């Protein structure tokens, strides 16, 4: 005998199935391949242990136990990364062609992972430069240990550099999973497609956005709330978004962009050594060594007894 609850349940099931059939978007049904978000994040956490030994994971490392520790980590990273990259490649092929040869995906994945692991010492050198840039650029940093353990900007940059390397080797989806995980952890959103030079520092991190086609040189420093974004989204005659064009700014070497500045557009270039002041909205290029600042608003300062107080000089006049 069917209970009223069973009848209600069947109605709910039928309604959901009807919804799936009516709108095939945002569902992954009748398809086999999809990378695991959890396993992708677990892989990057192992990579953090390799890039910063003794800070993440095991902390009792010595010259004697380090070779074994690194061997175990590399074996785990290789196996996890191979599986996820293979799933990513098969996922892309299935979405594009339907039929998938898993052996072809595995062969491509193995070549990508081996190249990635060959590159790992260079990647570590890059992130160590980022650690030094953070220490050199922030007088509040006591030492390099504090930067590695506590600075969200460094975590965002490190995960970006891992994701960017995978992105450059043609791995779909997984790089975005990694950088968006870093976004949730740090408040900084760096697209893996952006090209960023050495010694990059994001101070405070929260609210920073670096778009996909951004080009950043060496020794660049961004403060919280900075956006390097697109001025507009180009569309074709049918109204579809045109992808793969330069939509985001170019930031040359040794540029500093202060808090909440917004720099937009694929043709916008911040010249070498330029400084962009806080809250500036910029959609055109500035030359090498330029100083860009908003004109300070008039301030009225009154004491409790109603007397006017002359405001202090605006420090941005010195930018």
C-alpha positions as CSV (number, residue, x, y, z in Angstrom):
1,X,0.0,0.0,0.0
2,X,1.3,3.4,-1.0
3,X,1.5,6.0,1.8
4,X,0.6,9.7,1.3
5,X,4.3,10.5,1.9
6,X,5.4,8.1,-0.9
7,X,3.0,9.8,-3.2
8,X,4.3,13.2,-2.3
9,X,7.9,12.0,-2.8
10,X,7.1,10.6,-6.3
11,X,5.6,14.0,-7.2
12,X,8.8,15.8,-6.1
13,X,10.9,13.3,-8.1
14,X,8.8,13.7,-11.2
15,X,8.9,17.5,-10.9
16,X,12.7,17.6,-10.6
17,X,13.2,15.2,-13.5
18,X,10.8,17.3,-15.7
19,X,12.9,20.3,-14.8
20,X,16.1,18.6,-15.8
21,X,14.6,17.5,-19.2
22,X,13.3,21.0,-19.8
23,X,16.6,22.8,-19.2
24,X,19.8,20.8,-19.7
25,X,22.0,23.6,-18.4
26,X,23.9,23.3,-15.1
27,X,23.7,19.5,-14.9
28,X,26.2,16.7,-15.6
29,X,24.0,13.7,-16.5
30,X,24.7,11.0,-19.1
31,X,28.3,12.2,-19.2
32,X,31.2,10.2,-17.7
33,X,34.1,12.6,-17.1
34,X,34.5,15.4,-14.6
35,X,37.5,16.4,-12.4
36,X,37.0,16.4,-8.7
37,X,37.1,19.7,-6.9
38,X,38.1,18.1,-3.6
39,X,41.0,16.1,-5.2
40,X,42.2,19.2,-7.1
41,X,42.4,21.2,-3.9
42,X,44.1,18.2,-2.1
43,X,46.7,18.2,-4.9
44,X,47.5,21.9,-4.5
45,X,47.8,21.5,-0.8
46,X,50.4,18.8,-1.3
47,X,52.2,21.2,-3.7
48,X,52.3,23.8,-1.0
49,X,54.2,21.3,1.2
50,X,56.7,20.9,-1.6
51,X,57.1,24.6,-2.4
52,X,57.3,25.6,1.3
53,X,58.8,22.6,3.1
54,X,58.4,22.7,6.9
55,X,55.6,25.3,6.8
56,X,52.7,23.2,5.5
57,X,52.2,19.6,6.6
58,X,55.1,17.9,8.3
59,X,57.2,20.4,10.4
60,X,59.9,18.1,11.9
61,X,62.0,18.1,8.7
62,X,65.7,17.6,8.8
63,X,68.4,17.0,6.2
64,X,68.2,13.3,7.0
65,X,64.4,12.8,6.6
66,X,63.9,15.4,3.8
67,X,64.7,13.1,0.8
68,X,62.1,10.5,1.9
69,X,59.5,13.2,2.7
70,X,60.0,14.8,-0.7
71,X,59.8,11.4,-2.5
72,X,56.6,10.5,-0.8
73,X,55.0,13.9,-1.6
74,X,56.1,13.8,-5.3
75,X,54.7,10.3,-5.7
76,X,51.3,11.5,-4.2
77,X,51.3,14.7,-6.3
78,X,52.2,12.7,-9.5
79,X,49.4,10.2,-9.0
80,X,46.7,12.7,-8.0
81,X,47.7,15.2,-10.6
82,X,47.8,12.5,-13.3
83,X,44.2,11.4,-12.5
84,X,42.8,14.9,-12.4
85,X,44.5,16.1,-15.5
86,X,43.3,13.0,-17.3
87,X,39.8,13.7,-16.2
88,X,40.0,17.3,-17.3
89,X,41.3,16.3,-20.8
90,X,38.6,13.6,-21.2
91,X,36.0,16.0,-19.9
92,X,36.9,18.6,-22.6
93,X,36.9,15.9,-25.3
94,X,33.6,14.5,-24.3
95,X,32.0,17.9,-24.2
96,X,33.4,18.8,-27.7
97,X,33.2,15.4,-29.5
98,X,31.1,13.0,-27.4
99,X,33.4,10.0,-28.0
100,X,36.5,9.7,-25.7
101,X,39.6,7.6,-26.0
102,X,40.7,7.4,-22.4
103,X,44.1,6.1,-23.4
104,X,44.8,9.2,-25.5
105,X,43.8,11.4,-22.5
106,X,46.0,9.4,-20.2
107,X,49.0,9.7,-22.6
108,X,48.6,13.5,-22.9
109,X,48.0,13.8,-19.1
110,X,51.2,11.9,-18.3
111,X,53.3,14.1,-20.6
112,X,51.8,17.3,-19.0
113,X,52.4,16.0,-15.5
114,X,55.9,15.0,-16.1
115,X,56.7,18.4,-17.7
116,X,55.0,20.1,-14.7
117,X,57.1,18.2,-12.2
118,X,60.3,18.9,-14.2
119,X,59.3,22.6,-13.9
120,X,58.6,22.5,-10.2
121,X,62.1,23.7,-9.0
122,X,61.7,26.8,-11.3
123,X,58.2,27.3,-9.9
124,X,59.6,27.2,-6.4
125,X,62.2,29.8,-7.3
126,X,59.4,32.1,-8.6
127,X,57.4,31.8,-5.4
128,X,60.5,32.4,-3.2
129,X,60.9,35.7,-5.1
130,X,57.3,36.5,-4.3
131,X,58.0,35.9,-0.6
132,X,61.0,38.2,-0.7
133,X,58.9,40.9,-2.5
134,X,56.3,40.7,0.2
135,X,58.9,41.1,2.9
136,X,60.7,43.9,1.1
137,X,57.5,45.7,0.3
138,X,55.8,45.6,3.7
139,X,57.5,47.2,6.8
140,X,55.0,45.3,9.0
141,X,56.5,42.0,8.0
142,X,58.8,40.7,10.8
143,X,60.5,38.0,8.7
144,X,60.0,35.6,5.8
145,X,58.4,33.0,8.0
146,X,55.6,35.4,8.8
147,X,55.0,36.1,5.1
148,X,54.8,32.4,4.3
149,X,52.5,31.4,7.2
150,X,50.3,34.5,7.4
151,X,50.0,36.5,4.2
152,X,46.9,35.7,2.1
153,X,48.3,37.6,-0.9
154,X,51.2,35.1,-1.0
155,X,48.9,32.1,-0.9
156,X,46.8,33.6,-3.7
157,X,49.9,34.2,-5.8
158,X,51.4,30.8,-5.2
159,X,48.2,29.0,-6.2
160,X,48.0,31.2,-9.2
161,X,51.5,30.2,-10.3
162,X,50.6,26.5,-10.0
163,X,47.3,27.1,-11.9
164,X,48.9,29.2,-14.5
165,X,51.5,26.5,-15.3
166,X,48.7,24.0,-15.8
167,X,46.8,26.5,-17.9
168,X,49.8,27.1,-20.1
169,X,50.0,23.3,-20.7
170,X,46.4,23.2,-21.9
171,X,44.7,21.7,-18.9
172,X,41.0,22.8,-18.8
173,X,38.9,23.6,-15.8
174,X,41.3,22.5,-13.0
175,X,43.3,25.8,-13.1
176,X,40.0,27.7,-12.4
177,X,39.1,25.3,-9.6
178,X,42.4,26.1,-8.0
179,X,42.4,29.9,-8.3
180,X,38.8,30.1,-7.2
181,X,39.6,28.0,-4.1
182,X,42.4,30.5,-3.4
183,X,39.9,33.3,-3.9
184,X,37.7,31.9,-1.2
185,X,40.7,31.5,1.1
186,X,42.3,34.9,0.5
187,X,39.8,37.4,-1.0
188,X,42.1,37.8,-4.0
189,X,40.8,36.7,-7.4
190,X,43.6,36.0,-10.0
191,X,42.6,34.3,-13.2
192,X,45.1,31.6,-14.2
193,X,45.3,33.0,-17.7
194,X,46.9,36.2,-16.5
195,X,50.7,36.6,-17.2
196,X,52.6,37.8,-14.1
197,X,56.3,38.5,-13.8
198,X,58.6,37.8,-10.9
199,X,58.5,39.5,-7.4
200,X,54.8,40.1,-7.4
201,X,53.2,41.4,-4.1
202,X,49.6,41.9,-3.1
203,X,49.4,43.8,0.1
204,X,46.4,42.8,2.3
205,X,44.9,40.9,-0.7
206,X,41.2,41.4,0.0
207,X,39.2,42.5,-3.0
208,X,42.0,42.3,-5.6
209,X,40.8,41.2,-9.1
210,X,43.3,40.3,-11.9
211,X,41.5,39.5,-15.1
212,X,42.3,36.7,-17.6
213,X,44.3,38.7,-20.2
214,X,46.1,41.0,-17.7
215,X,49.9,41.3,-18.4
216,X,52.0,42.2,-15.3
217,X,55.7,42.8,-15.3
218,X,58.3,42.3,-12.7
219,X,58.3,43.9,-9.3
220,X,54.7,45.0,-9.3
221,X,52.8,45.8,-6.1
222,X,49.0,45.9,-5.7
223,X,47.1,47.0,-2.6
224,X,43.7,45.8,-1.4
225,X,40.6,46.4,-3.6
226,X,42.6,46.9,-6.9
227,X,40.8,45.8,-10.0
228,X,42.6,45.1,-13.3
229,X,39.6,44.5,-15.4
230,X,37.9,44.7,-18.7
231,X,36.4,48.0,-19.9
232,X,33.6,46.3,-21.8
233,X,32.8,42.9,-23.2
234,X,33.1,42.7,-27.0
235,X,30.3,40.8,-28.8
236,X,29.9,39.5,-32.4
237,X,27.0,40.3,-34.7
238,X,24.9,37.6,-33.0
239,X,25.5,39.1,-29.6
240,X,27.8,36.3,-28.4
241,X,30.8,37.2,-26.3
242,X,34.1,37.3,-28.3
243,X,36.7,35.4,-26.3
244,X,40.4,35.3,-26.6
245,X,41.0,39.0,-27.1
246,X,43.1,41.4,-24.9
247,X,40.5,42.8,-22.5
248,X,42.6,43.6,-19.5
249,X,45.4,46.1,-18.8
250,X,49.1,45.7,-19.2
251,X,51.1,46.7,-16.1
252,X,54.8,47.2,-16.7
253,X,57.7,46.6,-14.3
254,X,57.9,48.2,-10.9
255,X,54.4,49.7,-10.9
256,X,52.5,50.3,-7.7
257,X,48.7,50.5,-7.6
258,X,47.2,51.7,-4.4
259,X,44.0,50.6,-2.6
260,X,40.7,50.5,-4.5
261,X,42.1,51.8,-7.8
262,X,40.3,50.5,-10.9
263,X,42.3,50.1,-14.1
264,X,40.3,48.9,-17.1
265,X,40.7,48.0,-20.7
266,X,42.9,45.9,-23.0
267,X,44.6,49.0,-24.5
268,X,45.4,50.5,-21.1
269,X,49.1,50.4,-20.2
270,X,50.7,51.5,-16.9
271,X,54.2,52.5,-17.8
272,X,57.2,51.2,-16.1
273,X,57.7,52.7,-12.6
274,X,54.4,54.5,-12.5
275,X,52.3,54.9,-9.4
276,X,48.4,54.9,-9.4
277,X,46.9,56.4,-6.3
278,X,44.0,55.1,-4.2
279,X,40.5,55.1,-5.7
280,X,41.6,56.2,-9.1
281,X,39.4,55.1,-12.0
282,X,41.6,54.7,-15.1
283,X,40.8,53.7,-18.6
284,X,43.7,55.1,-20.5
285,X,47.4,54.5,-20.6
286,X,49.9,56.5,-18.4
287,X,53.6,56.9,-19.3
288,X,56.7,55.6,-17.6
289,X,57.3,57.1,-14.2
290,X,53.8,58.8,-14.1
291,X,52.1,59.6,-10.8
292,X,48.3,59.4,-11.0
293,X,46.1,60.7,-8.2
294,X,42.6,62.1,-7.6
295,X,42.3,65.7,-6.7
296,X,41.4,65.7,-3.0
297,X,37.9,66.8,-2.1
298,X,37.3,69.8,0.2
299,X,36.9,68.6,3.8
300,X,35.0,70.3,6.5
301,X,36.2,69.5,10.0
302,X,34.4,70.9,13.0
303,X,35.0,70.4,16.7
304,X,32.1,69.7,19.2
305,X,31.9,73.4,20.0
306,X,31.4,74.3,16.3
307,X,34.8,75.7,15.6
308,X,36.2,75.0,12.1
309,X,39.5,73.2,11.9
310,X,41.8,73.5,8.9
311,X,42.4,70.1,7.5
312,X,45.9,68.8,7.3
313,X,47.6,68.7,3.8
314,X,46.6,65.7,1.7
315,X,49.4,63.2,1.7
316,X,48.4,62.1,-1.8
317,X,49.9,65.4,-3.1
318,X,53.3,63.6,-2.8
319,X,52.4,60.7,-5.0
